[in-house]
């Protein structure tokens, strides 16, 4: 079944809502209060909020209402994070591993939106492509921090 432009835009809103909630959870779980992680997590939240403002505007311009909740898969991932942190702790390594996993999901959603036949207008596609580039840069930033942390022998 072909996905429509509105469905695609709303799916991206949902993945950004998941991303916001995931980083809010990461802020809460950063119990050692590592300042660089707090800054990073707040930046990612602000980025997703900005993305959603633009996406919601596109949905409204098309005569529809933007989504306001998160996706089921995002809720499941956060539940997994809750369960996993019970056993693995709230340290830098595990926070960054989970954040990078969330970034992978976001990156994939943007890639699918740009590569599927979904009826996006050129203007909508341009905005999504710009967000995808920014999200990819954010993904790479989180991944680099994760890799740096994993390369340290200490846990």
URPE-V138578 format. One line per field, one symbol per residue. ss: DSSP state (~ for helix, > for strand, _ for the rest). A space follows every 10 residues. Layout:
ss->???
//
This chain:
ss->____~~~~~~ ~~~~~~~~~~ ~~~~~~~~~_ ____~~~~~~ ~~~~~~~~~~ ~~~~~~~~~~ ~_________ _~~~~~~~~~ ~~~~~~~~__ _~~~~~~~~~ ~~~~~~~~~~ ~~~~~_____ _~~~~~~~~~ ~~~~~~~~~~ ~~~~~~~~~~ ~____
//
